[in-house]
Amino acid sequence: MTEPQMTDREIFDLDRPEPGLLYYYAFLSLFAGPFFFIPLIPLYFRYRTMRYRFDDEGVSMRWGVLFHREINLTYARIQDIHLVSNIVERWLGLARIKIQTASGSSKAEMTVEGLGEFQALRDFLYARMRGNRQDLAKTVTAKATGGGNAAPAVDSAVASELAVTLNQVAAELRALRMALAEQQKPTVESDHA
């Protein structure tokens, strides 16, 4: 049976994690034994301050009380998406979506956690990631072939400005080459004399 697909509007409205994430954090803190409250306090504040924003440009995540963190990713930067869940997360109906970019790190740039609609969100992110790459490829192809609707007025203005700049650079290089040739002429003549 397939999951019901969420609309873009429903995904754009997601901004808080599910209450099940707080239960998951409480379970994790139990591993500290009698000192369970030490990890529970920062995890509680992480849960209370965690906010997501999904829009047409990308995804952002922020959290923190004393040390505020915010991560913004555009869909074009996304390289890979992993869906991860352990047995407790599956029991609570949760999963983590690990989003990787082309940064030098092998770990995820952003981990979206605590959302029950993880499969629909993963599919949404994949579609946006692929859509941006296809749009970029179409734009590059259109500009390379000279076709398409890639704002020809702007492209011709940029091209003429670039041509003027290149002509100026070429004139400067010619003048520099001639000046160097003039400097070396007396040296060559004195060597033969």
MARLUM-758594 format. One line per 10 residues: number of its first residue (from 1); their letters; for each residue z, y, x of N, C-alpha, C. Coordinates in nm, 4 decimals. Atoms other than C-alpha are relative to their C-alpha. Layout:
N
NUM) A) Z:Y:X:Z:Y:X:Z:Y:X  ...
***
This chain:
193
1) MTEPQMTDRE) 0.0000:-0.1171:0.0843:0.0000:0.0000:0.0000:0.0000:0.1238:0.0891  0.0110:-0.1200:-0.0824:-0.0935:0.3409:0.1388:0.0983:0.1061:-0.0468  -0.0898:-0.1113:0.0287:0.1330:0.6407:0.1584:-0.0756:0.1068:-0.0767  0.0663:-0.1112:0.0657:0.0553:0.9245:-0.0814:-0.0181:0.1148:0.0990  0.0299:-0.1073:-0.0938:-0.1121:1.2023:0.1150:0.0582:0.1319:-0.0501  -0.0535:-0.1316:0.0316:0.0513:1.5419:0.1278:-0.1116:0.1023:0.0171  0.0966:-0.1084:-0.0156:-0.1511:1.8568:0.0822:0.0439:0.0889:0.1155  -0.0329:-0.0934:-0.1082:-0.1673:2.1202:0.3533:0.1127:0.0933:-0.0432  -0.1030:-0.0919:0.0497:0.0463:2.3480:0.1359:0.1377:-0.0658:0.0077  -0.1288:0.0706:-0.0072:0.3227:2.0837:0.1151:0.0477:-0.0121:0.1451
11) IFDLDRPEPG) -0.0381:0.0085:-0.1409:0.3175:2.0405:0.4920:0.0400:0.1371:0.0517  -0.0367:-0.1353:-0.0427:0.3218:2.4174:0.5470:0.1379:0.0392:-0.0531  -0.1308:-0.0317:0.0570:0.6325:2.4290:0.3248:0.1150:-0.0739:0.0677  -0.1070:0.0715:-0.0713:0.8248:2.1814:0.5453:0.0640:0.0939:0.1017  -0.0643:-0.0858:-0.0997:1.0843:2.3751:0.7401:0.1355:-0.0512:0.0461  -0.1325:0.0523:-0.0356:1.4123:2.1773:0.7520:-0.0049:-0.1513:0.0105  -0.0059:0.1458:-0.0069:1.4961:1.8225:0.8577:0.0725:-0.0588:-0.1218  -0.0647:0.0728:0.1097:1.6092:1.5649:0.6015:0.1489:-0.0181:0.0294  -0.1427:0.0262:-0.0227:1.9854:1.5071:0.5496:0.0261:-0.1304:0.0755  -0.0155:0.1258:-0.0727:1.9340:1.1567:0.6902:0.0116:0.0202:0.1501
21) LLYYYAFLSL) -0.0100:-0.0259:-0.1433:1.9009:1.3132:1.0355:0.1448:0.0245:0.0412  -0.1414:-0.0225:-0.0309:2.2644:1.4246:1.0225:0.0752:-0.1336:0.0047  -0.0603:0.1339:-0.0038:2.3675:1.0654:0.9413:-0.0387:-0.0729:0.1288  0.0460:0.0617:-0.1243:2.1576:0.9475:1.2347:0.0763:0.0570:0.1192  -0.0767:-0.0623:-0.1084:2.3290:1.1978:1.4645:0.1445:-0.0485:-0.0002  -0.1374:0.0507:0.0081:2.6703:1.0814:1.3379:0.0070:-0.1421:0.0554  0.0041:0.1361:-0.0520:2.5738:0.7218:1.4117:-0.0121:0.0000:0.1529  0.0152:-0.0085:-0.1456:2.4605:0.8158:1.7631:0.1297:0.0409:0.0687  -0.1237:-0.0473:-0.0628:2.7872:0.9949:1.8330:0.1084:-0.1075:0.0011  -0.0981:0.1086:0.0005:2.9814:0.6763:1.7486:-0.0015:-0.0795:0.1309
31) FAGPFFFIPL) 0.0075:0.0704:-0.1279:2.8613:0.5341:2.0810:0.0924:0.0610:0.1050  -0.0938:-0.0627:-0.0933:3.1000:0.7753:2.2531:0.1426:-0.0512:-0.0211  -0.1317:0.0599:0.0250:3.3906:0.5712:2.1147:0.0969:0.1008:-0.0594  -0.0998:-0.0909:0.0579:3.7098:0.7669:2.0488:-0.0349:0.1477:0.0224  0.0412:-0.1380:-0.0249:3.5382:1.0797:2.1830:-0.1271:0.0348:-0.0771  0.1218:-0.0175:0.0782:3.2701:1.0677:1.9126:-0.0251:0.1447:-0.0392  0.0158:-0.1384:0.0439:3.3335:1.4301:1.8164:-0.0652:0.0876:0.1079  0.0592:-0.0806:-0.1081:3.2159:1.5568:2.1596:-0.1524:0.0081:-0.0158  0.1441:-0.0152:0.0239:2.8468:1.4692:2.1037:-0.0323:0.0420:-0.1435  0.0281:-0.0330:0.1393:2.8771:1.5166:1.7260:-0.0080:0.1507:-0.0230
41) IPLYFRYRTM) -0.0011:-0.1454:0.0215:2.9523:1.8897:1.7492:-0.1348:0.0636:0.0360  0.1313:-0.0616:-0.0276:2.6320:1.9922:1.9346:-0.1123:-0.0574:-0.0870  0.1024:0.0581:0.0867:2.4255:1.7478:1.7274:0.0068:0.0583:-0.1403  -0.0154:-0.0625:0.1314:2.5677:1.8948:1.4068:-0.0651:0.1385:-0.0001  0.0591:-0.1336:-0.0053:2.4719:2.2472:1.5153:-0.1504:-0.0053:0.0226  0.1449:0.0173:-0.0152:2.1310:2.1246:1.6244:-0.0625:-0.0258:-0.1370  0.0515:0.0300:0.1331:2.0780:1.9797:1.2763:0.0013:0.1245:-0.0890  -0.0144:-0.1176:0.0883:2.2037:2.2957:1.1007:-0.0968:0.1126:0.0360  0.0853:-0.1111:-0.0416:1.9830:2.5325:1.3052:-0.1461:-0.0383:0.0184  0.1370:0.0450:-0.0238:1.6670:2.3212:1.3361:-0.0927:0.0470:-0.1117
51) RYRFDDEGVS) 0.1008:-0.0495:0.0939:1.3640:2.4827:1.1731:-0.1379:-0.0335:0.0553  0.1388:0.0277:-0.0345:0.9972:2.3887:1.1703:-0.0895:0.1009:-0.0707  0.1016:-0.0811:0.0667:0.6899:2.5953:1.0921:-0.1366:-0.0591:0.0323  0.1359:0.0509:-0.0127:0.3456:2.4500:1.0328:-0.0914:0.1021:-0.0667  0.0947:-0.0944:0.0586:0.0552:2.6896:0.9776:-0.1410:-0.0336:0.0469  0.1392:0.0266:-0.0364:-0.3191:2.7191:1.0348:-0.0231:-0.0014:0.1504  0.0185:-0.0112:-0.1444:-0.2744:2.7955:1.4062:0.0684:-0.1109:0.0789  -0.0736:0.0998:-0.0762:-0.0137:2.5420:1.5160:0.1336:-0.0332:-0.0628  -0.1318:0.0437:0.0447:0.3383:2.4090:1.4899:0.1043:0.0621:0.0923  -0.1097:-0.0510:-0.0820:0.6660:2.5599:1.6060:0.1297:-0.0635:-0.0465
61) MRWGVLFHRE) -0.1307:0.0603:0.0264:1.0192:2.4295:1.6259:0.1027:0.0851:0.0724  -0.1067:-0.0771:-0.0646:1.3405:2.6207:1.6948:0.1348:-0.0556:-0.0424  -0.1360:0.0457:0.0266:1.7089:2.5346:1.7145:0.0938:0.0644:0.1000  -0.1013:-0.0432:-0.0948:2.0314:2.6326:1.8812:0.0882:0.1108:-0.0541  -0.0956:-0.1041:0.0348:2.3400:2.8479:1.8395:0.0257:0.0854:0.1238  -0.0267:-0.0742:-0.1231:2.4500:2.9491:2.1879:-0.1254:0.0110:0.0862  0.1226:0.0033:-0.0776:2.1309:2.8481:2.3649:-0.1150:-0.0249:-0.0969  0.1087:0.0077:0.0976:1.8418:2.9219:2.1316:-0.1284:-0.0443:0.0694  0.1265:0.0501:-0.0534:1.5219:2.7248:2.1998:-0.1070:0.0095:-0.1063  0.1144:-0.0039:0.0906:1.1811:2.7700:2.0471:-0.1220:-0.0512:0.0738
71) INLTYARIQD) 0.1213:0.0574:-0.0569:0.8633:2.5739:2.1115:-0.1136:0.0275:-0.0976  0.1195:-0.0269:0.0804:0.5217:2.6842:1.9845:-0.1178:-0.0723:0.0624  0.1195:0.0716:-0.0468:0.2138:2.4645:2.0139:-0.1158:0.0294:-0.0938  0.1197:-0.0115:0.0825:-0.1354:2.5374:1.8938:-0.0626:-0.1390:-0.0112  0.0613:0.1314:0.0200:-0.3325:2.2454:1.7572:-0.0987:-0.0320:0.1116  0.0977:0.0232:-0.1063:-0.5915:2.2919:2.0321:0.0653:-0.0541:0.1268  -0.0691:0.0476:-0.1204:-0.3287:2.2198:2.3022:0.0470:-0.1442:-0.0127  -0.0526:0.1355:0.0201:-0.2220:1.8878:2.1486:-0.0969:-0.1027:0.0568  0.0806:0.1053:-0.0611:-0.3463:1.5913:2.3511:0.0250:-0.1364:-0.0638  -0.0337:0.1313:0.0534:-0.1605:1.2970:2.1997:0.1212:0.0118:-0.0912
81) IHLVSNIVER) -0.1093:0.0012:0.0971:0.0788:1.2172:1.9159:0.0526:-0.1424:-0.0095  -0.0629:0.1314:0.0098:0.3248:0.9271:1.9126:0.1020:0.0013:-0.1124  -0.0975:0.0186:0.1060:0.5276:0.8033:1.6177:0.0995:-0.1046:0.0483  -0.1030:0.0863:-0.0550:0.8585:0.6515:1.7314:0.1161:-0.0086:-0.0977  -0.1200:0.0149:0.0824:1.1448:0.5071:1.5294:0.0723:-0.1275:0.0411  -0.0795:0.1195:-0.0271:1.4284:0.2702:1.6047:0.0449:-0.0587:-0.1331  -0.0385:0.0697:0.1237:1.5897:0.0357:1.3536:0.0853:0.0877:-0.0921  -0.0851:-0.0873:0.0825:1.8472:0.2922:1.2365:-0.0850:0.1078:-0.0665  0.0880:-0.1019:0.0581:1.5814:0.5596:1.1870:-0.0851:-0.0594:-0.1119  0.0796:0.0638:0.1063:1.3661:0.3162:0.9881:0.0869:-0.0261:-0.1229
91) WLGLARIKIQ) -0.0913:0.0250:0.1117:1.6691:0.2245:0.7739:0.0267:0.1294:-0.0773  -0.0212:-0.1300:0.0646:1.7235:0.5966:0.7037:-0.1292:0.0643:-0.0498  0.1288:-0.0543:0.0441:1.3512:0.6515:0.6363:-0.0494:0.1145:0.0867  0.0365:-0.1079:-0.0919:1.3041:0.8725:0.9424:-0.0821:-0.0543:0.1164  0.0708:0.0322:-0.1243:1.0887:0.8761:1.2545:-0.0135:0.1283:0.0798  0.0233:-0.1151:-0.0870:1.0225:1.1036:1.5488:-0.1480:0.0059:0.0327  0.1390:-0.0212:-0.0371:0.6790:1.2496:1.6113:0.0013:0.0725:0.1335  0.0017:-0.0578:-0.1349:0.6344:1.3105:1.9838:-0.1391:0.0558:0.0256  0.1265:-0.0703:-0.0210:0.3634:1.5660:2.0572:-0.0131:0.0319:0.1480  0.0245:-0.0241:-0.1418:0.2171:1.5747:2.4075:-0.1161:0.0969:0.0176
101) TASGSSKAEM) 0.1068:-0.0929:-0.0357:0.0063:1.8462:2.5640:-0.0530:-0.0380:0.1379  0.0590:0.0275:-0.1306:-0.1957:1.8612:2.8835:0.0839:0.0570:0.1137  -0.0871:-0.0496:-0.1064:0.1031:1.9898:3.0802:0.0193:-0.1105:0.1037  -0.0169:0.0973:-0.1077:0.1966:1.8162:3.4027:0.1064:-0.1045:-0.0288  -0.1086:0.0917:0.0313:0.4898:1.6380:3.2393:-0.0512:-0.1185:-0.0812  0.0394:0.1178:0.0771:0.4607:1.2857:3.1029:0.0804:-0.0125:-0.1282  -0.0792:0.0080:0.1231:0.7266:1.3446:2.8382:-0.0588:0.0925:-0.1061  0.0520:-0.0782:0.1120:0.6625:1.4990:2.4988:0.0389:0.1465:0.0140  -0.0256:-0.1438:-0.0004:0.6334:1.8767:2.4792:0.0894:0.0379:-0.1181  -0.0784:-0.0262:0.1208:0.7818:1.8716:2.1281:0.0249:-0.1323:-0.0710
111) TVEGLGEFQA) -0.0327:0.1170:0.0799:0.9613:1.6066:1.9251:0.0436:0.0471:-0.1371  -0.0321:-0.0353:0.1372:0.9545:1.6637:1.5512:0.0804:-0.1161:-0.0565  -0.0863:0.1073:0.0498:1.2444:1.4675:1.4077:0.0639:0.0396:-0.1318  -0.0730:-0.0240:0.1227:1.4214:1.4307:1.0798:-0.0845:0.0264:-0.1219  0.0851:-0.0203:0.1167:1.1234:1.4486:0.8468:-0.0365:-0.1354:-0.0590  0.0294:0.1257:0.0672:1.0745:1.1744:0.5904:-0.1483:-0.0241:-0.0190  0.1447:0.0103:0.0207:0.7012:1.2449:0.5531:-0.0722:-0.0120:0.1326  0.0502:0.0053:-0.1370:0.6314:1.1459:0.9117:-0.1427:-0.0509:0.0095  0.1364:0.0528:-0.0090:0.3121:0.9457:0.8465:-0.1024:0.1034:-0.0469  0.0900:-0.1049:0.0478:0.1509:1.2227:0.6436:-0.0077:0.1145:0.1006
121) LRDFLYARMR) -0.0023:-0.1067:-0.1000:0.2578:1.4762:0.9052:-0.0785:-0.0400:0.1243  0.0774:0.0485:-0.1146:0.1167:1.2628:1.1884:-0.1497:0.0076:-0.0292  0.1412:-0.0054:0.0371:-0.2160:1.2323:1.0025:-0.0495:0.1449:-0.0054  0.0332:-0.1425:0.0053:-0.2159:1.6092:0.9397:-0.0213:0.0554:0.1411  0.0102:-0.0497:-0.1373:-0.1550:1.6816:1.3099:-0.1244:-0.0560:0.0692  0.1204:0.0587:-0.0584:-0.4293:1.4372:1.4156:-0.1253:0.0701:-0.0527  0.1168:-0.0660:0.0592:-0.6760:1.5975:1.1739:-0.0175:0.1400:0.0568  0.0080:-0.1357:-0.0554:-0.5927:1.9469:1.2994:-0.0394:-0.0042:0.1468  0.0319:0.0122:-0.1418:-0.6086:1.8368:1.6624:-0.1493:-0.0302:0.0164  0.1419:0.0353:-0.0079:-0.9513:1.6759:1.6121:-0.0882:0.1128:-0.0503
131) GNRQDLAKTV) 0.0766:-0.1114:0.0564:-1.0720:1.9662:1.3992:-0.0165:0.1129:0.0987  0.0094:-0.1064:-0.0999:-0.9943:2.2190:1.6713:-0.0927:-0.0396:0.1131  0.0882:0.0436:-0.1081:-1.1696:2.0113:1.9333:-0.1453:0.0013:-0.0459  0.1367:-0.0003:0.0505:-1.4767:1.9711:1.7122:-0.0508:0.1422:-0.0158  0.0398:-0.1393:0.0138:-1.4815:2.3446:1.6343:-0.0321:0.0606:0.1360  0.0228:-0.0508:-0.1345:-1.4552:2.4246:2.0052:-0.1312:-0.0552:0.0557  0.1236:0.0610:-0.0496:-1.7347:2.1803:2.0908:-0.1222:0.0624:-0.0686  0.1113:-0.0629:0.0711:-1.9595:2.3310:1.8204:-0.0252:0.1408:0.0515  0.0145:-0.1369:-0.0493:-1.8930:2.6850:1.9465:-0.0633:0.0014:0.1381  0.0553:0.0063:-0.1353:-1.9650:2.5913:2.3086:-0.1462:-0.0417:-0.0051
141) TAKATGGGNA) 0.1380:0.0465:0.0125:-2.2824:2.4055:2.2083:-0.0889:0.1107:-0.0553  0.0786:-0.1079:0.0594:-2.4011:2.6948:1.9920:-0.0253:0.1111:0.1007  0.0172:-0.1062:-0.0990:-2.3444:2.9458:2.2717:-0.0924:-0.0453:0.1123  0.0832:0.0509:-0.1092:-2.5103:2.7227:2.5325:-0.1465:-0.0070:-0.0402  0.1381:0.0124:0.0456:-2.8217:2.6670:2.3209:-0.0541:0.1309:-0.0543  0.0449:-0.1287:0.0517:-2.8347:3.0243:2.1992:-0.0143:0.0014:-0.1502  0.0116:0.0063:0.1449:-2.8230:2.9129:1.8386:0.1340:0.0176:-0.0666  -0.1259:-0.0052:0.0744:-2.5596:2.9077:1.5722:0.0317:0.1402:-0.0487  -0.0460:-0.1275:0.0540:-2.3704:3.1863:1.4034:0.1146:0.0535:0.0830  -0.1104:-0.0356:-0.0882:-2.1571:3.2741:1.7046:-0.0004:0.1483:0.0335
151) APAVDSAVAS) -0.0077:-0.1449:-0.0141:-2.1503:3.6517:1.6522:-0.1005:0.0519:0.1033  0.1010:-0.0386:-0.0976:-2.4827:3.7443:1.8205:0.0140:0.1439:0.0478  -0.0143:-0.1389:-0.0425:-2.4050:4.1196:1.8294:0.1022:0.0110:0.1125  -0.1020:-0.0028:-0.1038:-2.0917:4.0623:2.0326:-0.0519:-0.0684:0.1250  0.0505:0.0729:-0.1153:-2.2611:3.8076:2.2578:-0.1036:0.0820:0.0761  0.1007:-0.0794:-0.0701:-2.5550:4.0419:2.3347:0.0644:0.1180:0.0716  -0.0698:-0.1101:-0.0662:-2.3164:4.3302:2.4143:0.0703:-0.0506:0.1255  -0.0672:0.0587:-0.1159:-2.1152:4.1067:2.6446:-0.1026:-0.0392:0.1055  0.1037:0.0417:-0.0942:-2.4321:3.9696:2.8019:-0.0589:0.1201:0.0731  0.0570:-0.1168:-0.0681:-2.5728:4.3181:2.8731:0.1019:0.0605:0.0964
161) ELAVTLNQVA) -0.1039:-0.0503:-0.0902:-2.2395:4.4313:3.0218:0.0119:-0.0902:0.1231  -0.0051:0.0944:-0.1108:-2.2310:4.1175:3.2345:-0.1202:0.0179:0.0923  0.1209:-0.0209:-0.0805:-2.5899:4.1794:3.3499:0.0135:0.1256:0.0857  -0.0201:-0.1235:-0.0771:-2.5033:4.5361:3.4554:0.0964:-0.0245:0.1145  -0.0999:0.0294:-0.1034:-2.1974:4.4131:3.6456:-0.0592:-0.0874:0.1096  0.0626:0.0873:-0.0998:-2.3954:4.1379:3.8187:-0.1011:0.0762:0.0852  0.0937:-0.0822:-0.0768:-2.6656:4.3883:3.9202:0.0743:0.0881:0.0999  -0.0798:-0.0822:-0.0906:-2.3968:4.6126:4.0702:0.0537:-0.0839:0.1158  -0.0501:0.0891:-0.1047:-2.2463:4.3196:4.2607:-0.1128:-0.0371:0.0961  0.1141:0.0346:-0.0853:-2.5915:4.2201:4.3896:-0.0382:0.1169:0.0904
171) AELRALRMAL) 0.0324:-0.1179:-0.0811:-2.6611:4.5770:4.5087:0.1032:0.0182:0.1113  -0.1057:-0.0111:-0.1012:-2.3245:4.5853:4.6891:-0.0176:-0.1065:0.1085  0.0223:0.1068:-0.0987:-2.3987:4.2505:4.8577:-0.1198:0.0298:0.0905  0.1153:-0.0380:-0.0802:-2.7426:4.3736:4.9698:0.0372:0.1065:0.1019  -0.0416:-0.1079:-0.0907:-2.5893:4.6872:5.1173:0.0907:-0.0547:0.1100  -0.0892:0.0606:-0.0994:-2.3203:4.4832:5.2928:-0.0788:-0.0831:0.1008  0.0828:0.0822:-0.0887:-2.5794:4.2421:5.4349:-0.0816:0.0873:0.0943  0.0787:-0.0907:-0.0845:-2.7922:4.5300:5.5634:0.0901:0.0666:0.1038  -0.0926:-0.0623:-0.0949:-2.4875:4.6963:5.7231:0.0392:-0.0984:0.1090  -0.0320:0.1018:-0.1003:-2.3940:4.3725:5.8983:-0.1182:-0.0251:0.0934
181) AEQQKPTVES) 0.1189:0.0204:-0.0826:-2.7515:4.3264:6.0189:-0.0172:0.1149:0.0976  0.0100:-0.1164:-0.0886:-2.7514:4.6795:6.1610:0.1031:-0.0066:0.1119  -0.1043:0.0106:-0.1024:-2.4249:4.6138:6.3455:-0.0359:-0.1051:0.1044  0.0316:0.1073:-0.0936:-2.5604:4.2975:6.5051:-0.1249:0.0270:0.0820  0.1230:-0.0300:-0.0755:-2.8941:4.4469:6.6225:0.0318:0.0466:0.1411  -0.0256:-0.0425:-0.1379:-2.7490:4.6362:6.9229:0.0598:-0.1112:0.0840  -0.0604:0.1079:-0.0747:-2.5480:4.3299:7.0237:-0.1057:-0.0967:0.0470  0.1067:0.0928:-0.0349:-2.8572:4.1109:7.0250:-0.0872:0.0618:0.1090  0.0850:-0.0655:-0.0991:-3.0622:4.3681:7.2232:0.0694:0.0078:0.1354  -0.0728:-0.0112:-0.1272:-2.7868:4.4113:7.4862:0.0112:-0.1367:0.0660
191) DHA) -0.0064:0.1345:-0.0576:-2.7674:4.0343:7.5343:-0.1299:-0.0338:0.0734  0.1293:0.0306:-0.0606:-3.1411:4.0195:7.6179:-0.0286:0.0920:0.1170  0.0301:-0.0970:-0.1045:-3.1354:4.3173:7.8518:0.0554:-0.0363:0.1346
***
